Amino acid sequence: MSRSVFAGSLLLVLAACGGDDGGCPECVDDAGGIDGGTLDSGVDLGARSDAGSDQDGGASDAGVPTDAFVATDAFVEPDAFVATDAFVEPDAFMEPDGGMGWTACAGGTGDHTVVTGVQPGLPRVLWTGSDYAIGHFRKPTAGLPARESYVGRVDAMGTVTSVPTMVTPDDGELSIWVRLARSATGFGVIYLDDRGATRQAYFARLDDTGALVAGSELHLSDAADTIYVHAIAYNPIDREYGVSWVNADSEIHFARISEAGVLLPAPGSTSVVDDGDYGYTGTPLIWADDHYAIVSTPFGVTEIAANGMVTRSGDIEAGTVLNRPAIAWSGTEYGVVWRQPSDQSIRFTRVDATGRVSGSERTLHPGPWAGEPDIVWADTNEWGVVWNVGSASDPYDIHFARLAPDGTTRANSAVVSGPVTDWWPQLTWCGQYAIVYQHGQTGVDEVGELHLFFP
């Protein structure tokens, strides 16, 4: 279903971010009157978590509380709407044919505070070959209206080695949901920015230290569009980034960027899916040995060759809606996880060259109030999956599962649990699992934390 039917309402009503239960500790300063940081009991925003709402109090904020809009998941396409990122699939760093051949991570234990800042949110983590790079967005200082995006470094044991530095323009306009991918010479980052008349997608390069390369920013999207979500992955064979973004008409776009930061010609339109979407959490775009893959809703997996040509159309099950899907590649097939809109459960299935593998769907958590799933393939021959569970009356916890190649559960439990909200998890594998997540619920101008946990 195209968003164009109700895009105007989305732009007016949806405020800035949105967990699966509707509340948004990161967005309570929004002029749209978010609920003061209180998590909404089991109510799903359903739509994009930041559909043009301008956390900075811009014109998009209509002064209507988010909760007034979020009656059911069925009303809008499930929030497959807000980005994520698709950091380079961890295997891209480890496979000999990927040309990376970097040292695996090892030795991390426990839970570590890696970021302390004003309203930090939506953390992302990847292994660089020698340490972890962690991206997030937050306010530069209390009292400022807009947030910017940052990247910092943490060693294999969880100790901060490089304080996060700003990688987006410090211009008083929102620059959010940074996603990052590691290349052989540095990093590529993608983010959304509100500097123009509509929210747009941008790319920039960081050097090997994580510092912004001056003059490297590229404007990716059509200025006439409003962009809701974005993603990035890295092709280590051709040394190119693959980037994706989704506009208000449910068009998924894809483009390639050289390691040097040059936007490469597309073999036709950049639109690769005419009616689809993906999430702001999890990993919707990956590099899978010799091609890119995008998971989207309605349920589809689109394969894109290294030259940018679509080689497999997205439709797997046109009528099946996936809430914030994420994808990983085992070398022979995909693992897909998502939040089921009907019961707020977490589901897993496998997809091969013929489509969904018959009988492979598993329920990892029965719900309700589960969400934000992410998945990786571990070279110990298993899938790793993370998600959060919680509500207003039961603060969010982080859950983690290890699955055999066929999806059979090897382990499944709450790994971070306590009296405060822990949510927005993201998972990587680089020789061991590492989970980054937001710890605690931060209100307007409050100092919060991001943690790195080794399950």
HUBELCOR-V424354 format. One record per residue. N is the residue number from 1. PSI is psi in whole degrees, -180 to 180 (NA if undefined). Layout:
n:N psi:PSI
n:N psi:PSI
This chain:
n:1 psi:131
n:2 psi:145
n:3 psi:-11
n:4 psi:-28
n:5 psi:-37
n:6 psi:20
n:7 psi:-38
n:8 psi:-43
n:9 psi:-39
n:10 psi:-45
n:11 psi:-33
n:12 psi:-36
n:13 psi:-39
n:14 psi:128
n:15 psi:-180
n:16 psi:-2
n:17 psi:-101
n:18 psi:109
n:19 psi:-178
n:20 psi:-15
n:21 psi:18
n:22 psi:-32
n:23 psi:166
n:24 psi:94
n:25 psi:-23
n:26 psi:-10
n:27 psi:14
n:28 psi:-9
n:29 psi:3
n:30 psi:141
n:31 psi:-12
n:32 psi:-1
n:33 psi:43
n:34 psi:162
n:35 psi:30
n:36 psi:15
n:37 psi:-2
n:38 psi:128
n:39 psi:139
n:40 psi:130
n:41 psi:91
n:42 psi:12
n:43 psi:123
n:44 psi:132
n:45 psi:-31
n:46 psi:-56
n:47 psi:-172
n:48 psi:141
n:49 psi:-14
n:50 psi:52
n:51 psi:75
n:52 psi:19
n:53 psi:-17
n:54 psi:88
n:55 psi:-22
n:56 psi:11
n:57 psi:26
n:58 psi:-173
n:59 psi:-25
n:60 psi:-24
n:61 psi:115
n:62 psi:1
n:63 psi:16
n:64 psi:123
n:65 psi:142
n:66 psi:-42
n:67 psi:-20
n:68 psi:-11
n:69 psi:-14
n:70 psi:46
n:71 psi:-48
n:72 psi:160
n:73 psi:-28
n:74 psi:-20
n:75 psi:-35
n:76 psi:163
n:77 psi:137
n:78 psi:148
n:79 psi:27
n:80 psi:23
n:81 psi:17
n:82 psi:110
n:83 psi:-176
n:84 psi:-180
n:85 psi:161
n:86 psi:87
n:87 psi:165
n:88 psi:130
n:89 psi:129
n:90 psi:-36
n:91 psi:-24
n:92 psi:-22
n:93 psi:-21
n:94 psi:-27
n:95 psi:135
n:96 psi:-38
n:97 psi:-9
n:98 psi:-11
n:99 psi:6
n:100 psi:-55
n:101 psi:35
n:102 psi:164
n:103 psi:136
n:104 psi:157
n:105 psi:156
n:106 psi:156
n:107 psi:-7
n:108 psi:135
n:109 psi:154
n:110 psi:-166
n:111 psi:130
n:112 psi:135
n:113 psi:119
n:114 psi:-17
n:115 psi:134
n:116 psi:122
n:117 psi:-179
n:118 psi:112
n:119 psi:57
n:120 psi:151
n:121 psi:170
n:122 psi:64
n:123 psi:152
n:124 psi:144
n:125 psi:143
n:126 psi:157
n:127 psi:130
n:128 psi:-11
n:129 psi:-19
n:130 psi:-20
n:131 psi:-179
n:132 psi:139
n:133 psi:133
n:134 psi:123
n:135 psi:153
n:136 psi:175
n:137 psi:151
n:138 psi:175
n:139 psi:138
n:140 psi:-43
n:141 psi:159
n:142 psi:144
n:143 psi:-20
n:144 psi:147
n:145 psi:-29
n:146 psi:161
n:147 psi:155
n:148 psi:171
n:149 psi:148
n:150 psi:155
n:151 psi:133
n:152 psi:179
n:153 psi:147
n:154 psi:137
n:155 psi:177
n:156 psi:-22
n:157 psi:-7
n:158 psi:11
n:159 psi:131
n:160 psi:127
n:161 psi:-19
n:162 psi:116
n:163 psi:136
n:164 psi:135
n:165 psi:151
n:166 psi:133
n:167 psi:7
n:168 psi:161
n:169 psi:131
n:170 psi:75
n:171 psi:11
n:172 psi:4
n:173 psi:149
n:174 psi:129
n:175 psi:105
n:176 psi:167
n:177 psi:49
n:178 psi:137
n:179 psi:143
n:180 psi:151
n:181 psi:143
n:182 psi:132
n:183 psi:-174
n:184 psi:-16
n:185 psi:-6
n:186 psi:-136
n:187 psi:153
n:188 psi:140
n:189 psi:149
n:190 psi:143
n:191 psi:167
n:192 psi:145
n:193 psi:144
n:194 psi:20
n:195 psi:-25
n:196 psi:-161
n:197 psi:-27
n:198 psi:160
n:199 psi:133
n:200 psi:161
n:201 psi:137
n:202 psi:152
n:203 psi:148
n:204 psi:161
n:205 psi:147
n:206 psi:148
n:207 psi:-175
n:208 psi:-21
n:209 psi:-11
n:210 psi:6
n:211 psi:144
n:212 psi:133
n:213 psi:115
n:214 psi:135
n:215 psi:9
n:216 psi:-5
n:217 psi:137
n:218 psi:135
n:219 psi:117
n:220 psi:-41
n:221 psi:166
n:222 psi:128
n:223 psi:-21
n:224 psi:-15
n:225 psi:163
n:226 psi:128
n:227 psi:135
n:228 psi:-32
n:229 psi:163
n:230 psi:164
n:231 psi:163
n:232 psi:147
n:233 psi:168
n:234 psi:133
n:235 psi:103
n:236 psi:-14
n:237 psi:-51
n:238 psi:-2
n:239 psi:57
n:240 psi:152
n:241 psi:144
n:242 psi:129
n:243 psi:150
n:244 psi:154
n:245 psi:159
n:246 psi:133
n:247 psi:-177
n:248 psi:-13
n:249 psi:17
n:250 psi:33
n:251 psi:122
n:252 psi:123
n:253 psi:155
n:254 psi:141
n:255 psi:160
n:256 psi:144
n:257 psi:131
n:258 psi:162
n:259 psi:-26
n:260 psi:-3
n:261 psi:22
n:262 psi:127
n:263 psi:122
n:264 psi:148
n:265 psi:140
n:266 psi:142
n:267 psi:64
n:268 psi:-155
n:269 psi:150
n:270 psi:-11
n:271 psi:121
n:272 psi:-17
n:273 psi:123
n:274 psi:-25
n:275 psi:83
n:276 psi:179
n:277 psi:166
n:278 psi:-177
n:279 psi:165
n:280 psi:-14
n:281 psi:173
n:282 psi:-164
n:283 psi:95
n:284 psi:-15
n:285 psi:130
n:286 psi:163
n:287 psi:127
n:288 psi:75
n:289 psi:-57
n:290 psi:14
n:291 psi:165
n:292 psi:155
n:293 psi:136
n:294 psi:128
n:295 psi:142
n:296 psi:170
n:297 psi:139
n:298 psi:157
n:299 psi:114
n:300 psi:152
n:301 psi:116
n:302 psi:126
n:303 psi:136
n:304 psi:124
n:305 psi:166
n:306 psi:-26
n:307 psi:2
n:308 psi:-1
n:309 psi:135
n:310 psi:125
n:311 psi:-12
n:312 psi:123
n:313 psi:162
n:314 psi:-26
n:315 psi:120
n:316 psi:-54
n:317 psi:99
n:318 psi:-29
n:319 psi:1
n:320 psi:119
n:321 psi:130
n:322 psi:130
n:323 psi:116
n:324 psi:63
n:325 psi:155
n:326 psi:156
n:327 psi:148
n:328 psi:165
n:329 psi:128
n:330 psi:-10
n:331 psi:-22
n:332 psi:-24
n:333 psi:169
n:334 psi:148
n:335 psi:132
n:336 psi:133
n:337 psi:153
n:338 psi:169
n:339 psi:126
n:340 psi:118
n:341 psi:-34
n:342 psi:-34
n:343 psi:7
n:344 psi:36
n:345 psi:170
n:346 psi:126
n:347 psi:154
n:348 psi:142
n:349 psi:166
n:350 psi:148
n:351 psi:129
n:352 psi:-163
n:353 psi:-21
n:354 psi:-9
n:355 psi:-155
n:356 psi:135
n:357 psi:122
n:358 psi:132
n:359 psi:10
n:360 psi:-6
n:361 psi:134
n:362 psi:147
n:363 psi:114
n:364 psi:-29
n:365 psi:132
n:366 psi:-11
n:367 psi:-177
n:368 psi:-180
n:369 psi:26
n:370 psi:150
n:371 psi:-174
n:372 psi:49
n:373 psi:152
n:374 psi:157
n:375 psi:146
n:376 psi:161
n:377 psi:128
n:378 psi:141
n:379 psi:10
n:380 psi:12
n:381 psi:52
n:382 psi:163
n:383 psi:142
n:384 psi:135
n:385 psi:139
n:386 psi:151
n:387 psi:172
n:388 psi:156
n:389 psi:132
n:390 psi:175
n:391 psi:-176
n:392 psi:-35
n:393 psi:-9
n:394 psi:92
n:395 psi:145
n:396 psi:138
n:397 psi:161
n:398 psi:128
n:399 psi:149
n:400 psi:137
n:401 psi:146
n:402 psi:129
n:403 psi:142
n:404 psi:165
n:405 psi:-32
n:406 psi:1
n:407 psi:-4
n:408 psi:136
n:409 psi:129
n:410 psi:-34
n:411 psi:146
n:412 psi:114
n:413 psi:167
n:414 psi:122
n:415 psi:-19
n:416 psi:118
n:417 psi:138
n:418 psi:-171
n:419 psi:-7
n:420 psi:168
n:421 psi:125
n:422 psi:118
n:423 psi:-174
n:424 psi:52
n:425 psi:152
n:426 psi:145
n:427 psi:143
n:428 psi:159
n:429 psi:132
n:430 psi:24
n:431 psi:-24
n:432 psi:163
n:433 psi:147
n:434 psi:134
n:435 psi:129
n:436 psi:142
n:437 psi:163
n:438 psi:132
n:439 psi:122
n:440 psi:157
n:441 psi:117
n:442 psi:127
n:443 psi:-168
n:444 psi:122
n:445 psi:15
n:446 psi:149
n:447 psi:130
n:448 psi:-178
n:449 psi:151
n:450 psi:139
n:451 psi:153
n:452 psi:125
n:453 psi:138
n:454 psi:105
n:455 psi:NA
